[in-house]
Amino acid sequence: MSTKNYPYALFSYAACWNAVNCFYSEDQGSNWTQFTDAQQSDYEGGWRFIQFGENIGGKEEIYIKIEFTDGTPQIDDPLVMGYAAAPINKFVLNTAISSAEAFFSEAGIDPAYCINDLMDFKNNDIAAAQTVADNADATQTEVDAAAATLNEALDALKAKKLDFTTINEAIATADAKMAEAGYADSYTPESRSVMETALTAAKNITSTGCVTQEEVNTAATALNDAVSGLQNVGIDGSEITGIKLYPNPANDYIKIDGIEGETIYIVTVDGKTVKAINNYNGSTIGISNLTSGVYSVVVGDKTISFIKK
């Protein structure tokens, strides 16, 4: 007994000439189901008539297998009736391509995505799907697979988007700090240099998505640490060893440790003396009457600066 297989197509009915049994498969031939007596019947001249649409739910894609009694079909094609090519539905694929192209256009101006990843997506994933969509001979299985593959690639690309929330907040804080009045005179050059270097690095990180999330987080942490590490001029004793002025910045008063019995002068940045105290004994010095700005306390040949709020 011989068989002949027919690729999947849209069958409404068929007639098998001189066939003993007819089978159908919904999984491209992996599993076969024999038509029952109710689904196939003898017809005049040795034909066995099969009605698909009503008896198997109108499946659009099935395989047909026919067993013959003599091993050799006596006509060129024993399946002679009701055969029509299955229409290929490319709606899902075309929709996936449109969505992918729209995403590419939008993400192309978002630095949270790496341009290299975006170009690979366009030139490889979208292009491959478009090739299948343009192929008039593509099967439904190939079309469906292309749509699924493109959607998976799109999901994978979206998952690569970097989170710039923390680093953008750090940049905003650092920019605000630099915009403060008296910024350059308020903090030591060394600490300002550290912060400004970290700020430049952070801005460079956010200008391209071709970095890792770990690199973004590291840059954000470094910038926040640099902002926190800004040192007020003179507070750490770096300019006058053993002398400490506080609070700094100050509003109503300042106090100086490490000086006793000496004359101190409070002068403006242009060298004008606004207050002089003889035989300073460590008490608080009122400054509420001074205008806001940067001042210096001069003790002999030593100078320590502070900010009046």
PADRENBA-9855 format. One record per atom (N, C-alpha, C, O): residue in one letter; z, y, x. Coordinates in steps of 0.05 Angstrom, whole numbers, padded with zeros to 5 digits, always signed. Layout:
BEGIN
AZYX
...
//
This chain:
BEGIN
M+00000-00024+00017
M+00000+00000+00000
M+00000+00025+00018
M+00016+00026+00037
S-00017+00044+00012
S-00019+00068+00028
S-00009+00092+00013
S-00006+00091-00012
T-00005+00114+00027
T+00004+00139+00014
T-00012+00162+00024
T-00025+00161+00045
K-00012+00183+00008
K-00025+00208+00016
K-00006+00230+00008
K+00004+00231-00015
N+00000+00249+00027
N+00018+00271+00022
N+00003+00297+00017
N-00019+00301+00028
Y+00014+00314+00000
Y+00002+00340-00005
Y+00023+00361+00001
Y+00045+00360-00009
P+00016+00381+00018
P+00035+00403+00024
P+00044+00417-00001
P+00031+00415-00022
Y+00066+00432+00002
Y+00076+00445-00022
Y+00057+00466-00033
Y+00043+00479-00017
A+00057+00467-00058
A+00039+00486-00072
A+00050+00489-00100
A+00070+00477-00108
L+00037+00506-00116
L+00045+00510-00144
L+00029+00490-00161
L+00005+00492-00164
F+00044+00471-00172
F+00031+00451-00189
F+00041+00455-00218
F+00065+00455-00223
S+00022+00457-00236
S+00030+00456-00265
S+00026+00428-00276
S+00041+00419-00293
Y+00004+00416-00267
Y+00000+00388-00275
Y-00019+00376-00254
Y-00032+00391-00239
A-00022+00349-00253
A-00040+00336-00235
A-00046+00309-00246
A-00033+00298-00263
A-00067+00297-00235
A-00075+00270-00243
A-00080+00254-00218
A-00096+00262-00201
C-00066+00231-00216
C-00069+00214-00192
C-00087+00190-00200
C-00080+00175-00218
W-00109+00188-00187
W-00127+00167-00194
W-00119+00141-00180
W-00113+00141-00156
N-00117+00119-00196
N-00111+00093-00185
N-00085+00092-00169
N-00083+00077-00150
A-00066+00108-00177
A-00041+00109-00162
A-00020+00092-00176
A-00019+00090-00200
V-00005+00078-00159
V+00017+00062-00170
V+00041+00080-00177
V+00052+00078-00198
N+00049+00097-00158
N+00072+00115-00162
N+00066+00142-00150
N+00051+00145-00131
C+00078+00162-00163
C+00077+00189-00153
C+00105+00199-00148
C+00124+00193-00163
F+00108+00215-00126
F+00134+00226-00119
F+00132+00256-00114
F+00111+00266-00108
Y+00155+00270-00116
Y+00155+00298-00108
Y+00180+00303-00090
Y+00199+00288-00091
S+00178+00324-00074
S+00199+00331-00056
S+00203+00362-00057
S+00183+00377-00056
E+00228+00371-00058
E+00234+00399-00059
E+00243+00409-00031
E+00248+00433-00028
D+00244+00391-00011
D+00253+00399+00015
D+00233+00392+00037
D+00240+00383+00058
Q+00207+00396+00030
Q+00185+00392+00048
Q+00184+00363+00059
Q+00177+00359+00083
G+00190+00344+00042
G+00186+00317+00050
G+00210+00302+00061
G+00208+00279+00069
S+00233+00316+00063
S+00256+00302+00074
S+00267+00282+00054
S+00277+00260+00062
N+00266+00288+00029
N+00276+00270+00008
N+00255+00270-00015
N+00244+00290-00023
W+00250+00245-00025
W+00230+00242-00046
W+00242+00232-00072
W+00261+00216-00071
T+00232+00242-00094
T+00240+00233-00121
T+00216+00222-00136
T+00196+00236-00138
Q+00219+00198-00146
Q+00196+00186-00161
Q+00196+00197-00189
Q+00216+00200-00202
F+00171+00203-00198
F+00168+00211-00226
F+00175+00188-00244
F+00167+00165-00239
T+00189+00194-00265
T+00197+00173-00285
T+00173+00168-00303
T+00153+00182-00303
D+00177+00148-00320
D+00156+00141-00339
D+00151+00165-00358
D+00128+00169-00368
A+00172+00181-00362
A+00168+00203-00380
A+00152+00226-00367
A+00141+00243-00380
Q+00152+00225-00340
Q+00137+00246-00325
Q+00109+00238-00318
Q+00093+00255-00311
Q+00103+00212-00318
Q+00076+00203-00311
Q+00067+00181-00331
Q+00084+00165-00339
S+00043+00182-00338
S+00033+00163-00359
S+00005+00155-00352
S-00011+00170-00340
D-00003+00130-00361
D-00030+00121-00357
D-00049+00138-00373
D-00044+00147-00395
Y-00071+00142-00361
Y-00092+00158-00374
Y-00118+00143-00372
Y-00120+00124-00356
E-00138+00149-00388
E-00162+00134-00388
E-00176+00133-00361
E-00175+00153-00346
G-00188+00110-00354
G-00202+00107-00329
G-00184+00103-00305
G-00194+00105-00283
G-00159+00095-00309
G-00142+00090-00287
G-00126+00114-00276
G-00112+00111-00256
W-00128+00137-00289
W-00113+00160-00280
W-00084+00158-00289
W-00077+00147-00310
R-00067+00169-00272
R-00039+00172-00280
R-00033+00202-00282
R-00035+00216-00262
F-00027+00212-00305
F-00024+00240-00310
F+00005+00249-00305
F+00024+00236-00315
I+00009+00271-00291
I+00036+00281-00285
I+00037+00310-00294
I+00021+00327-00286
Q+00057+00316-00310
Q+00062+00344-00319
Q+00087+00354-00304
Q+00109+00345-00309
F+00082+00373-00286
F+00104+00383-00269
F+00120+00405-00283
F+00145+00404-00284
G+00106+00425-00293
G+00120+00449-00302
G+00142+00444-00322
G+00163+00457-00319
E+00139+00426-00341
E+00159+00422-00361
E+00180+00401-00352
E+00203+00403-00360
N+00171+00383-00336
N+00189+00360-00330
N+00207+00363-00305
N+00227+00350-00303
I+00199+00381-00287
I+00217+00385-00264
I+00224+00415-00261
I+00230+00424-00239
G+00225+00428-00283
G+00235+00456-00283
G+00216+00477-00272
G+00225+00499-00266
G+00191+00470-00270
G+00172+00490-00261
G+00176+00499-00232
G+00173+00522-00225
K+00184+00480-00214
K+00188+00487-00186
K+00162+00498-00174
K+00141+00488-00179
E+00165+00520-00160
E+00141+00532-00149
E+00132+00519-00123
E+00109+00519-00116
E+00151+00508-00108
E+00144+00496-00082
E+00153+00468-00081
E+00177+00462-00080
I+00134+00449-00081
I+00141+00421-00080
I+00121+00407-00062
I+00099+00416-00058
Y+00129+00383-00052
Y+00110+00366-00039
Y+00103+00343-00058
Y+00120+00335-00074
I+00079+00333-00056
I+00070+00310-00072
I+00063+00287-00054
I+00050+00290-00034
K+00072+00263-00061
K+00065+00239-00047
K+00055+00218-00067
K+00068+00214-00088
I+00033+00205-00062
I+00021+00186-00080
I+00017+00159-00066
I+00006+00158-00044
E+00026+00138-00078
E+00022+00111-00068
E-00002+00098-00082
E-00004+00100-00107
F-00020+00086-00067
F-00044+00074-00078
F-00042+00043-00076
F-00028+00032-00059
T-00056+00030-00095
T-00055+00001-00096
T-00071-00013-00074
T-00064-00034-00065
D-00094+00000-00067
D-00112-00014-00048
D-00112-00003-00020
D-00127-00012-00003
G-00095+00017-00015
G-00094+00028+00012
G-00115+00049+00018
G-00112+00064+00037
T-00136+00050+00003
T-00157+00070+00009
T-00165+00084-00017
T-00174+00071-00036
P-00162+00110-00018
P-00170+00124-00042
P-00200+00121-00047
P-00216+00121-00028
Q-00207+00117-00071
Q-00235+00112-00078
Q-00251+00138-00084
Q-00275+00137-00089
I-00237+00160-00083
I-00250+00186-00085
I-00239+00204-00062
I-00219+00197-00050
D-00252+00226-00057
D-00244+00243-00034
D-00216+00253-00037
D-00201+00253-00018
D-00208+00261-00061
D-00181+00272-00065
D-00171+00261-00092
D-00181+00270-00113
P-00152+00243-00091
P-00143+00231-00116
P-00126+00251-00133
P-00121+00246-00156
L-00118+00273-00120
L-00103+00293-00136
L-00122+00315-00144
L-00128+00333-00128
V-00133+00313-00168
V-00156+00329-00174
V-00152+00350-00195
V-00170+00366-00201
M-00128+00352-00207
M-00124+00371-00228
M-00099+00387-00224
M-00080+00378-00212
G-00101+00412-00233
G-00077+00429-00233
G-00067+00438-00207
G-00043+00444-00204
Y-00084+00440-00186
Y-00075+00448-00160
Y-00081+00478-00156
Y-00104+00486-00160
A-00061+00492-00147
A-00065+00521-00141
A-00047+00528-00118
A-00024+00519-00117
A-00056+00544-00099
A-00040+00552-00076
A-00016+00569-00086
A-00018+00585-00104
A+00006+00564-00074
A+00031+00578-00081
A+00029+00607-00073
A+00022+00612-00049
P+00034+00626-00090
P+00034+00654-00082
P+00057+00659-00062
P+00079+00651-00067
I+00051+00673-00041
I+00072+00679-00021
I+00085+00705-00028
I+00072+00726-00030
N+00111+00704-00032
N+00127+00728-00040
N+00138+00741-00014
N+00156+00730-00001
K+00128+00764-00008
K+00137+00779+00016
K+00154+00803+00010
K+00159+00820+00027
F+00164+00804-00015
F+00180+00827-00023
F+00205+00830-00006
F+00211+00852+00004
V+00220+00808-00002
V+00245+00809+00013
V+00239+00817+00042
V+00254+00832+00054
L+00218+00806+00053
L+00211+00812+00081
L+00204+00841+00084
L+00213+00855+00102
N+00187+00851+00066
N+00178+00879+00068
N+00202+00898+00064
N+00203+00919+00076
T+00220+00890+00046
T+00244+00906+00042
T+00261+00907+00067
T+00272+00928+00074
A+00264+00884+00080
A+00279+00883+00104
A+00267+00900+00126
A+00281+00913+00141
I+00240+00900+00128
I+00227+00916+00148
I+00231+00946+00142
I+00236+00961+00161
S+00229+00954+00117
S+00233+00982+00110
S+00261+00991+00117
S+00265+01013+00127
S+00281+00974+00111
S+00309+00981+00116
S+00313+00983+00146
S+00327+01001+00156
A+00301+00965+00161
A+00304+00965+00191
A+00292+00990+00203
A+00303+01002+00221
E+00268+00998+00193
E+00255+01021+00204
E+00271+01047+00197
E+00273+01065+00213
A+00282+01048+00173
A+00298+01071+00165
A+00323+01073+00182
A+00331+01095+00191
F+00336+01050+00187
F+00360+01050+00205
F+00352+01059+00233
F+00367+01075+00245
F+00330+01050+00243
F+00321+01058+00270
F+00318+01088+00272
F+00326+01100+00292
S+00306+01100+00252
S+00302+01129+00252
S+00329+01144+00251
S+00332+01164+00266
E+00347+01135+00235
E+00373+01148+00233
E+00390+01144+00258
E+00403+01163+00268
A+00391+01120+00267
A+00408+01113+00290
A+00398+01125+00316
A+00412+01129+00335
G+00372+01132+00316
G+00360+01143+00340
G+00372+01170+00349
G+00370+01177+00372
I+00384+01184+00330
I+00397+01210+00336
I+00427+01208+00337
I+00441+01228+00339
D+00437+01183+00337
D+00466+01179+00338
D+00474+01167+00365
D+00466+01145+00371
P+00488+01183+00381
P+00495+01173+00408
P+00514+01149+00409
P+00519+01138+00430
A+00524+01142+00385
A+00541+01119+00384
A+00526+01093+00387
A+00537+01071+00390
Y+00499+01095+00386
Y+00482+01072+00391
Y+00467+01075+00417
Y+00458+01097+00424
C+00464+01054+00431
C+00449+01054+00457
C+00419+01055+00451
C+00409+01038+00436
I+00405+01074+00463
I+00376+01076+00458
I+00361+01051+00467
I+00341+01044+00455
N+00371+01038+00488
N+00358+01014+00498
N+00360+00992+00476
N+00340+00977+00472
D+00383+00989+00463
D+00386+00969+00442
D+00368+00976+00419
D+00356+00958+00407
L+00366+01002+00412
L+00349+01010+00390
L+00319+01004+00395
L+00305+00995+00378
M+00310+01009+00420
M+00282+01004+00426
M+00276+00974+00427
M+00255+00966+00418
D+00295+00958+00436
D+00292+00929+00435
D+00289+00920+00406
D+00273+00902+00400
F+00305+00931+00389
F+00305+00924+00361
F+00278+00930+00349
F+00267+00914+00333
K+00267+00954+00355
K+00242+00962+00343
K+00219+00946+00355
K+00202+00936+00340
N+00218+00943+00381
N+00195+00930+00394
N+00195+00900+00392
N+00174+00887+00394
N+00218+00888+00388
N+00220+00859+00386
N+00225+00849+00357
N+00209+00835+00346
D+00248+00857+00346
D+00256+00847+00320
D+00238+00857+00297
D+00228+00841+00281
I+00235+00883+00295
I+00218+00894+00274
I+00190+00886+00278
I+00176+00878+00258
A+00180+00886+00302
A+00152+00879+00308
A+00147+00850+00300
A+00126+00844+00289
A+00166+00832+00306
A+00162+00804+00299
A+00161+00800+00269
A+00144+00784+00259
A+00178+00813+00255
A+00178+00811+00225
A+00151+00823+00214
A+00140+00811+00195
Q+00142+00844+00226
Q+00117+00857+00216
Q+00094+00838+00221
Q+00075+00837+00204
T+00094+00824+00243
T+00072+00805+00249
T+00070+00784+00227
T+00048+00777+00218
V+00093+00773+00218
V+00093+00753+00197
V+00084+00766+00171
V+00069+00754+00156
A+00093+00790+00165
A+00086+00804+00141
A+00056+00808+00140
A+00044+00808+00118
D+00043+00813+00163
D+00015+00819+00164
D-00002+00793+00164
D-00027+00795+00161
N+00011+00771+00168
N-00004+00745+00171
N-00010+00734+00143
N+00008+00725+00129
A-00035+00734+00136
A-00043+00724+00109
A-00039+00694+00107
A-00037+00684+00084
D-00037+00680+00129
D-00033+00651+00128
D-00004+00642+00131
D+00002+00618+00132
A+00014+00661+00132
A+00042+00654+00135
A+00052+00639+00110
A+00045+00646+00088
T+00068+00619+00115
T+00080+00604+00092
T+00105+00619+00082
T+00115+00637+00095
Q+00113+00610+00058
Q+00137+00622+00047
Q+00161+00617+00064
Q+00179+00634+00067
T+00162+00594+00076
T+00185+00587+00094
T+00185+00606+00118
T+00206+00616+00126
E+00162+00612+00129
E+00160+00630+00152
E+00167+00658+00144
E+00181+00673+00159
V+00159+00666+00121
V+00165+00693+00111
V+00195+00696+00106
V+00207+00716+00115
D+00207+00677+00093
D+00236+00678+00088
D+00252+00678+00114
D+00272+00692+00116
A+00243+00661+00133
A+00257+00660+00158
A+00255+00686+00173
A+00275+00695+00186
A+00232+00699+00172
A+00228+00725+00186
A+00247+00746+00174
A+00258+00762+00189
A+00249+00746+00148
A+00267+00765+00134
A+00296+00761+00142
A+00311+00780+00148
A+00304+00736+00142
A+00332+00729+00150
A+00337+00736+00179
A+00359+00747+00185
T+00319+00731+00197
T+00322+00737+00225
T+00325+00767+00229
T+00341+00776+00245
L+00308+00783+00216
L+00309+00812+00219
L+00335+00823+00208
L+00347+00840+00221
N+00344+00813+00186
N+00370+00823+00175
N+00393+00816+00193
N+00412+00831+00196
E+00392+00792+00205
E+00413+00784+00224
E+00413+00803+00248
E+00434+00811+00258
A+00389+00809+00258
A+00387+00827+00281
A+00397+00855+00275
A+00410+00868+00291
L+00392+00864+00250
L+00401+00890+00242
L+00432+00891+00240
L+00444+00910+00249
D+00444+00870+00229
D+00473+00868+00228
D+00485+00868+00256
D+00506+00880+00261
A+00472+00853+00274
A+00482+00852+00301
A+00481+00879+00315
A+00499+00886+00330
L+00460+00894+00310
L+00457+00920+00322
L+00478+00940+00311
L+00490+00955+00326
K+00483+00939+00284
K+00503+00956+00272
K+00531+00951+00284
K+00547+00969+00286
A+00535+00925+00290
A+00562+00918+00301
A+00566+00930+00329
A+00589+00931+00338
K+00545+00939+00342
K+00547+00950+00369
K+00554+00980+00369
K+00558+00992+00390
K+00556+00992+00345
K+00561+01020+00344
K+00589+01026+00356
K+00609+01013+00349
L+00590+01046+00373
L+00614+01053+00387
L+00632+01072+00369
L+00621+01087+00353
D+00658+01070+00372
D+00677+01087+00357
D+00685+01110+00376
D+00699+01106+00395
F+00675+01134+00369
F+00680+01157+00385
F+00703+01174+00374
F+00708+01197+00383
T+00717+01164+00354
T+00737+01181+00340
T+00758+01191+00360
T+00763+01215+00361
T+00771+01174+00375
T+00792+01182+00393
T+00782+01200+00415
T+00795+01220+00422
I+00759+01194+00427
I+00750+01210+00449
I+00741+01237+00439
I+00744+01257+00454
N+00729+01239+00416
N+00722+01265+00405
N+00746+01282+00400
N+00745+01307+00404
E+00768+01270+00390
E+00792+01285+00386
E+00803+01295+00413
E+00813+01318+00414
A+00802+01279+00433
A+00812+01287+00460
A+00795+01310+00471
A+00806+01328+00482
I+00769+01308+00467
I+00751+01330+00476
I+00757+01356+00462
I+00758+01377+00474
A+00762+01354+00435
A+00768+01378+00420
A+00794+01391+00430
A+00796+01416+00432
T+00814+01374+00436
T+00839+01385+00446
T+00836+01398+00473
T+00846+01420+00478
A+00820+01386+00491
A+00816+01397+00518
A+00800+01423+00516
A+00806+01442+00530
D+00780+01424+00499
D+00764+01448+00495
D+00781+01471+00485
D+00779+01494+00494
A+00799+01465+00466
A+00818+01485+00456
A+00836+01495+00477
A+00843+01519+00478
K+00845+01477+00494
K+00863+01485+00516
K+00849+01504+00535
K+00861+01524+00543
M+00824+01498+00541
M+00809+01516+00560
M+00803+01543+00547
M+00799+01563+00561
A+00802+01544+00520
A+00796+01569+00507
A+00821+01586+00503
A+00818+01609+00494
E+00844+01577+00510
E+00869+01592+00508
E+00868+01617+00526
E+00857+01616+00548
A+00879+01639+00516
A+00881+01663+00533
A+00898+01658+00557
A+00920+01646+00554
G+00889+01666+00580
G+00905+01662+00604
G+00905+01634+00615
G+00922+01626+00631
Y+00886+01617+00605
Y+00885+01589+00614
Y+00884+01586+00644
Y+00900+01571+00656
A+00867+01601+00657
A+00863+01598+00686
A+00888+01606+00702
A+00894+01596+00723
D+00903+01626+00691
D+00927+01635+00705
D+00952+01620+00697
D+00973+01623+00710
S+00950+01605+00675
S+00975+01592+00664
S+00981+01565+00678
S+01004+01557+00679
Y+00959+01551+00687
Y+00963+01524+00698
Y+00954+01523+00727
Y+00936+01538+00736
T+00966+01505+00741
T+00959+01502+00769
T+00930+01493+00773
T+00920+01479+00756
P+00917+01502+00794
P+00889+01495+00799
P+00885+01465+00800
P+00865+01454+00790
E+00905+01451+00812
E+00902+01422+00814
E+00901+01408+00787
E+00884+01391+00782
S+00919+01416+00770
S+00921+01402+00743
S+00897+01411+00726
S+00887+01395+00710
R+00888+01436+00729
R+00864+01444+00714
R+00839+01429+00723
R+00822+01421+00707
S+00837+01424+00749
S+00814+01409+00760
S+00814+01380+00749
S+00793+01370+00743
V+00837+01368+00748
V+00839+01341+00738
V+00830+01340+00709
V+00815+01322+00701
M+00839+01359+00692
M+00832+01359+00664
M+00802+01365+00660
M+00789+01352+00644
E+00792+01384+00675
E+00764+01391+00671
E+00745+01369+00681
E+00723+01365+00669
T+00753+01355+00701
T+00737+01332+00710
T+00737+01310+00689
T+00716+01298+00683
A+00761+01305+00677
A+00763+01285+00656
A+00747+01293+00631
A+00736+01276+00618
L+00747+01319+00626
L+00732+01329+00602
L+00702+01325+00606
L+00688+01317+00587
T+00692+01331+00630
T+00664+01328+00635
T+00656+01298+00633
T+00635+01292+00621
A+00673+01281+00643
A+00668+01252+00642
A+00667+01242+00613
A+00650+01226+00605
A+00686+01253+00597
A+00687+01245+00568
A+00662+01254+00553
A+00651+01239+00537
K+00653+01278+00559
K+00629+01288+00545
K+00604+01273+00554
K+00586+01268+00538
N+00604+01265+00579
N+00581+01248+00588
N+00581+01221+00574
N+00560+01210+00567
I+00605+01210+00569
I+00607+01184+00556
I+00596+01186+00527
I+00581+01168+00518
T+00602+01208+00514
T+00593+01211+00486
T+00564+01220+00483
T+00554+01221+00461
S+00551+01226+00505
S+00523+01234+00503
S+00504+01210+00503
S+00480+01213+00498
T+00515+01186+00508
T+00498+01162+00508
T+00514+01139+00497
T+00538+01137+00502
G+00501+01122+00481
G+00515+01099+00471
G+00513+01074+00489
G+00522+01053+00482
C+00501+01078+00512
C+00497+01055+00530
C+00521+01050+00548
C+00518+01048+00572
V+00544+01049+00535
V+00569+01042+00549
V+00584+01023+00531
V+00576+01017+00508
T+00606+01013+00541
T+00622+00994+00525
T+00645+01010+00511
T+00651+01032+00519
Q+00656+00997+00491
Q+00678+01010+00477
Q+00702+01013+00495
Q+00717+01032+00493
E+00705+00995+00514
E+00727+00997+00533
E+00724+01021+00550
E+00744+01035+00556
E+00699+01027+00559
E+00695+01051+00575
E+00700+01076+00559
E+00711+01096+00570
V+00693+01076+00533
V+00699+01099+00516
V+00729+01103+00514
V+00739+01126+00517
N+00744+01082+00509
N+00773+01084+00506
N+00786+01093+00531
N+00805+01108+00531
T+00777+01083+00554
T+00788+01090+00580
T+00784+01120+00585
T+00802+01133+00595
A+00760+01130+00579
A+00755+01159+00583
A+00772+01176+00565
A+00782+01197+00574
A+00776+01167+00540
A+00793+01182+00522
A+00822+01183+00532
A+00835+01204+00531
T+00832+01161+00541
T+00860+01159+00552
T+00863+01177+00576
T+00882+01192+00578
A+00843+01177+00594
A+00844+01193+00618
A+00845+01223+00611
A+00859+01238+00624
L+00829+01231+00591
L+00828+01259+00584
L+00854+01267+00570
L+00865+01289+00576
N+00865+01251+00553
N+00891+01257+00540
N+00913+01260+00561
N+00930+01277+00559
D+00913+01242+00580
D+00933+01243+00602
D+00930+01268+00618
D+00949+01280+00626
A+00905+01276+00623
A+00900+01300+00639
A+00909+01325+00624
A+00920+01344+00636
V+00905+01326+00598
V+00914+01349+00582
V+00945+01350+00582
V+00957+01371+00586
S+00957+01327+00579
S+00987+01326+00579
S+00997+01333+00607
S+01020+01342+00610
G+00981+01328+00628
G+00990+01332+00655
G+00985+01360+00665
G+00991+01366+00688
L+00975+01378+00648
L+00972+01406+00657
L+00999+01418+00665
L+01018+01416+00649
Q+01000+01430+00688
Q+01026+01440+00698
Q+01025+01471+00698
Q+01007+01483+00709
N+01045+01482+00685
N+01048+01512+00685
N+01052+01521+00714
N+01065+01508+00730
V+01040+01544+00720
V+01042+01556+00746
V+01072+01560+00754
V+01086+01573+00739
G+01080+01548+00776
G+01107+01552+00786
G+01128+01535+00775
G+01150+01533+00787
I+01124+01521+00752
I+01145+01505+00740
I+01153+01482+00757
I+01177+01475+00758
D+01134+01470+00771
D+01141+01446+00786
D+01151+01452+00814
D+01155+01434+00830
G+01154+01479+00821
G+01164+01486+00848
G+01143+01484+00869
G+01149+01486+00893
S+01118+01480+00861
S+01097+01476+00882
S+01091+01502+00896
S+01081+01501+00919
E+01097+01525+00883
E+01091+01550+00897
E+01116+01562+00909
E+01114+01577+00929
I+01139+01556+00898
I+01163+01566+00911
I+01183+01543+00911
I+01196+01537+00891
T+01185+01530+00934
T+01203+01507+00936
T+01232+01515+00931
T+01242+01534+00943
G+01245+01500+00913
G+01273+01505+00907
G+01278+01526+00886
G+01301+01531+00879
I+01257+01538+00876
I+01261+01559+00855
I+01248+01549+00830
I+01225+01540+00830
K+01262+01552+00807
K+01251+01543+00782
K+01255+01565+00761
K+01277+01576+00758
L+01233+01572+00748
L+01233+01592+00726
L+01228+01577+00700
L+01210+01560+00698
Y+01244+01584+00680
Y+01241+01571+00654
Y+01253+01589+00632
Y+01270+01606+00639
P+01245+01586+00607
P+01222+01570+00598
P+01196+01583+00606
P+01195+01607+00612
N+01175+01568+00606
N+01149+01578+00613
N+01128+01562+00599
N+01124+01538+00606
P+01114+01574+00580
P+01114+01601+00571
P+01141+01609+00558
P+01156+01592+00549
A+01146+01636+00557
A+01171+01646+00546
A+01165+01667+00525
A+01144+01679+00525
N+01185+01672+00508
N+01182+01692+00487
N+01202+01715+00490
N+01195+01738+00492
D+01228+01708+00490
D+01249+01729+00491
D+01262+01732+00518
D+01270+01754+00525
Y+01263+01710+00534
Y+01277+01712+00560
Y+01266+01691+00579
Y+01252+01673+00572
I+01274+01696+00604
I+01269+01676+00625
I+01295+01673+00641
I+01312+01690+00641
K+01297+01651+00655
K+01319+01646+00673
K+01309+01634+00698
K+01290+01618+00697
I+01320+01642+00721
I+01310+01632+00747
I+01333+01619+00762
I+01354+01631+00766
D+01328+01594+00769
D+01348+01579+00786
D+01339+01580+00815
D+01315+01580+00821
G+01358+01581+00833
G+01352+01580+00861
G+01352+01608+00874
G+01345+01611+00898
I+01358+01628+00859
I+01360+01656+00870
I+01387+01667+00863
I+01396+01665+00840
E+01400+01680+00882
E+01426+01692+00877
E+01430+01715+00897
E+01427+01713+00921
G+01438+01739+00885
G+01444+01762+00901
G+01419+01776+00912
G+01422+01793+00930
E+01396+01770+00902
E+01372+01783+00912
E+01359+01801+00890
E+01365+01798+00866
T+01343+01819+00899
T+01329+01836+00880
T+01303+01823+00872
T+01287+01814+00889
I+01298+01822+00845
I+01273+01810+00836
I+01258+01831+00820
I+01269+01849+00808
Y+01231+01828+00821
Y+01214+01846+00807
Y+01195+01830+00788
Y+01185+01809+00796
I+01192+01840+00764
I+01172+01828+00746
I+01148+01847+00746
I+01151+01871+00739
V+01125+01836+00753
V+01101+01853+00755
V+01078+01841+00739
V+01077+01817+00733
T+01060+01859+00732
T+01036+01850+00717
T+01016+01839+00736
T+01019+01840+00760
V+00994+01828+00725
V+00973+01816+00742
V+00959+01837+00759
V+00947+01831+00779
D+00961+01863+00750
D+00948+01884+00766
D+00968+01898+00785
D+00962+01918+00796
G+00992+01885+00788
G+01011+01895+00808
G+01031+01916+00798
G+01046+01926+00815
K+01031+01922+00773
K+01050+01943+00763
K+01077+01930+00757
K+01079+01910+00743
T+01098+01942+00767
T+01125+01932+00763
T+01135+01941+00736
T+01135+01965+00730
V+01143+01922+00719
V+01153+01929+00692
V+01183+01925+00690
V+01195+01933+00670
K+01195+01911+00709
K+01224+01907+00708
K+01234+01900+00736
K+01221+01885+00751
A+01257+01911+00744
A+01269+01905+00770
A+01299+01899+00765
A+01312+01913+00750
I+01310+01879+00778
I+01337+01871+00775
I+01349+01868+00803
I+01340+01852+00819
N+01370+01884+00808
N+01384+01882+00834
N+01406+01861+00833
N+01418+01857+00812
N+01410+01847+00855
N+01432+01827+00858
N+01431+01807+00835
N+01451+01803+00821
Y+01409+01795+00831
Y+01406+01776+00809
Y+01426+01753+00812
Y+01428+01741+00833
N+01440+01747+00790
N+01462+01727+00791
N+01456+01702+00775
N+01474+01686+00770
G+01430+01698+00767
G+01423+01673+00752
G+01425+01676+00722
G+01420+01656+00709
S+01431+01700+00712
S+01433+01703+00683
S+01405+01705+00671
S+01385+01707+00685
T+01404+01704+00644
T+01378+01706+00631
T+01367+01735+00634
T+01382+01754+00636
I+01341+01737+00634
I+01327+01763+00637
I+01312+01767+00611
I+01294+01752+00604
G+01318+01788+00597
G+01304+01794+00572
G+01275+01804+00577
G+01270+01821+00593
I+01256+01793+00562
I+01228+01800+00565
I+01215+01806+00538
I+01191+01808+00536
S+01231+01808+00517
S+01220+01811+00490
S+01204+01836+00487
S+01187+01838+00469
N+01210+01856+00504
N+01196+01881+00502
N+01169+01881+00516
N+01154+01900+00515
L+01163+01860+00531
L+01138+01858+00546
L+01115+01849+00527
L+01120+01834+00509
T+01092+01859+00533
T+01069+01850+00518
T+01061+01822+00527
T+01067+01814+00549
S+01047+01807+00510
S+01039+01780+00517
S+01020+01781+00541
S+01003+01799+00543
G+01023+01761+00558
G+01005+01759+00581
G+01018+01744+00604
G+01039+01732+00600
V+01005+01745+00627
V+01015+01732+00650
V+01029+01752+00668
V+01019+01774+00674
Y+01053+01744+00678
Y+01069+01761+00695
Y+01078+01745+00720
Y+01076+01720+00720
S+01086+01760+00740
S+01097+01747+00764
S+01124+01757+00770
S+01130+01781+00767
V+01142+01739+00779
V+01168+01747+00789
V+01166+01747+00820
V+01159+01726+00832
V+01172+01770+00832
V+01169+01773+00861
V+01197+01774+00873
V+01214+01791+00865
V+01203+01757+00892
V+01228+01756+00906
V+01222+01757+00936
V+01214+01736+00947
G+01225+01780+00948
G+01218+01782+00976
G+01188+01776+00980
G+01171+01790+00968
D+01182+01756+00996
D+01154+01749+01000
D+01145+01725+00983
D+01123+01714+00987
K+01161+01718+00963
K+01155+01696+00945
K+01148+01705+00917
K+01158+01726+00908
T+01129+01690+00904
T+01120+01698+00878
T+01119+01673+00860
T+01110+01651+00868
I+01129+01676+00836
I+01127+01654+00816
I+01118+01667+00790
I+01128+01687+00781
S+01098+01654+00777
S+01086+01666+00753
S+01097+01653+00727
S+01107+01631+00728
F+01094+01669+00705
F+01102+01657+00679
F+01085+01671+00658
F+01072+01691+00663
I+01085+01659+00634
I+01069+01670+00612
I+01089+01681+00591
I+01107+01668+00582
K+01084+01706+00583
K+01098+01718+00560
K+01082+01713+00535
K+01059+01722+00533
K+01094+01699+00516
K+01079+01693+00491
K+01075+01719+00475
K+01063+01718+00453
//
